Amino acid sequence: MNTTKGKAMPVTDKPSAPGRGASLAPGGLVSPTTIDRAQLRLKKVRRKEVREPVSVQDALQLLRPQIVRLVRLGYQLKEIAEFLADDGKGGGIEVDAQALADVVAAGRLGTRSKAGLPVPITGNMPEL
């Protein structure tokens, strides 16, 4: 048992009610073991499949890891736009190089160092 403000608080891995998970009541505690197990489960979760149409911008955000990978492999944004435009099945995503540059840069601008300071954009950005 742990104590909080003189009150004994049980530390438990058991849910407070069947199927409801841990209590969200103020002062409730969650054991480190439970946190570790939750972290492992969440790391295993895959990206949710997109089953309905999304905007071009949302599609580019979903594809951002693959777009960044191609940039790192040396592909120009214009080439990546051409890859996206022709999926080999009569369709694709029509997008220009500037939209791809915005998607690539958006991830960099949101990056923060451990101290909470913006991380400067470094490296070579592909020419448009």
Backbone torsions as a table, in degrees:
resi	resn	phi	psi	omega
1	MET	NA	140.1	172.9
2	ASN	-102.8	158.6	176.8
3	THR	-117.9	140.0	176.4
4	THR	-132.3	115.9	-178.8
5	LYS	52.9	43.5	176.0
6	GLY	81.8	-6.2	179.5
7	LYS	-98.2	141.7	176.7
8	ALA	-80.8	125.4	179.8
9	MET	-118.0	121.8	178.8
10	PRO	-72.6	139.8	172.4
11	VAL	-103.4	119.8	-173.7
12	THR	-138.5	153.2	172.9
13	ASP	-98.6	-3.4	-177.1
14	LYS	-89.6	140.6	177.3
15	PRO	-65.1	153.1	-179.4
16	SER	-73.8	-26.1	177.3
17	ALA	-144.4	150.1	-177.8
18	PRO	-55.7	125.1	175.7
19	GLY	73.8	6.2	-175.1
20	ARG	-107.4	-7.9	-179.8
21	GLY	78.9	-170.7	-178.1
22	ALA	-69.9	152.4	179.7
23	SER	-68.3	142.1	176.6
24	LEU	-97.2	13.4	-179.7
25	ALA	-65.4	142.7	178.3
26	PRO	-56.6	137.9	178.2
27	GLY	89.1	-9.8	177.2
28	GLY	-68.2	145.3	-177.1
29	LEU	-117.6	149.2	176.9
30	VAL	-120.9	131.9	-176.1
31	SER	-71.1	153.9	176.0
32	PRO	-58.7	-33.1	178.3
33	THR	-62.4	-43.4	179.5
34	THR	-64.0	-41.1	178.7
35	ILE	-63.5	-44.1	178.6
36	ASP	-59.9	-44.3	179.3
37	ARG	-64.4	-40.2	179.2
38	ALA	-64.3	-41.8	178.6
39	GLN	-60.9	-43.9	179.0
40	LEU	-63.0	-42.7	178.5
41	ARG	-63.6	-43.3	-178.1
42	LEU	-68.3	-31.1	177.1
43	LYS	-66.4	-28.3	-177.8
44	LYS	-83.0	-12.6	-177.9
45	VAL	-69.9	130.9	179.5
46	ARG	-92.0	162.5	176.5
47	ARG	-57.5	135.0	180.0
48	LYS	-68.6	134.2	-179.9
49	GLU	-68.5	138.0	177.2
50	VAL	-83.9	120.5	-177.1
51	ARG	-110.2	-8.6	-179.0
52	GLU	-127.8	156.6	-179.6
53	PRO	-59.8	144.0	177.3
54	VAL	-126.9	166.0	178.2
55	SER	-68.2	162.4	178.0
56	VAL	-59.6	-42.2	-179.9
57	GLN	-61.5	-43.8	178.0
58	ASP	-65.0	-38.8	178.0
59	ALA	-61.8	-41.9	179.3
60	LEU	-65.4	-36.5	177.1
61	GLN	-65.7	-38.8	177.1
62	LEU	-66.0	-33.5	-178.1
63	LEU	-90.4	-1.3	-174.4
64	ARG	-51.5	-45.9	-179.5
65	PRO	-58.4	-39.9	-180.0
66	GLN	-71.7	-36.6	178.3
67	ILE	-64.4	-46.6	179.2
68	VAL	-61.7	-39.6	178.3
69	ARG	-59.9	-44.5	179.5
70	LEU	-64.9	-37.0	176.5
71	VAL	-61.9	-44.1	179.6
72	ARG	-65.5	-27.3	177.8
73	LEU	-81.0	-1.9	174.7
74	GLY	102.1	4.1	178.9
75	TYR	-76.0	142.1	175.1
76	GLN	-77.9	151.9	-179.5
77	LEU	-60.8	-33.3	177.5
78	LYS	-62.4	-40.6	178.7
79	GLU	-65.6	-40.8	179.4
80	ILE	-64.7	-39.9	177.1
81	ALA	-60.4	-38.7	178.1
82	GLU	-66.9	-40.0	176.5
83	PHE	-58.9	-44.6	-177.1
84	LEU	-69.1	-32.8	-176.8
85	ALA	-70.4	-31.3	-177.6
86	ASP	-120.5	104.0	-179.8
87	ASP	-90.6	5.4	179.1
88	GLY	81.7	0.1	-179.0
89	LYS	-126.9	23.9	177.7
90	GLY	81.9	14.6	180.0
91	GLY	-143.2	-167.8	178.2
92	GLY	152.3	-169.6	-179.6
93	ILE	-116.3	113.1	178.7
94	GLU	-81.0	115.8	-177.6
95	VAL	-150.8	148.7	177.9
96	ASP	-97.5	168.8	-176.7
97	ALA	-62.2	-34.0	-179.2
98	GLN	-64.8	-39.9	177.8
99	ALA	-62.6	-38.6	177.2
100	LEU	-67.0	-39.7	177.6
101	ALA	-60.9	-40.1	178.7
102	ASP	-63.5	-40.2	179.8
103	VAL	-66.0	-44.1	-179.8
104	VAL	-65.1	-44.6	-178.1
105	ALA	-69.6	-32.0	-177.4
106	ALA	-58.6	-39.1	178.7
107	GLY	-68.8	-34.2	-179.4
108	ARG	-73.3	-38.2	-177.7
109	LEU	-67.8	-27.6	-179.2
110	GLY	-85.8	-1.5	-176.8
111	THR	-77.9	136.4	178.7
112	ARG	-126.1	149.0	176.0
113	SER	-78.4	174.1	178.5
114	LYS	-61.8	-27.4	179.7
115	ALA	-82.6	-1.5	178.6
116	GLY	87.3	7.5	179.9
117	LEU	-92.8	147.5	177.5
118	PRO	-60.2	138.4	177.1
119	VAL	-86.7	126.3	-179.3
120	PRO	-64.3	145.1	176.8
121	ILE	-74.9	121.8	-179.2
122	THR	-126.6	171.0	-179.7
123	GLY	89.9	177.4	-177.8
124	ASN	-94.9	121.1	172.2
125	MET	-82.9	135.2	178.8
126	PRO	-63.1	147.7	177.6
127	GLU	-71.9	147.6	179.0
128	LEU	-86.5	NA	NA
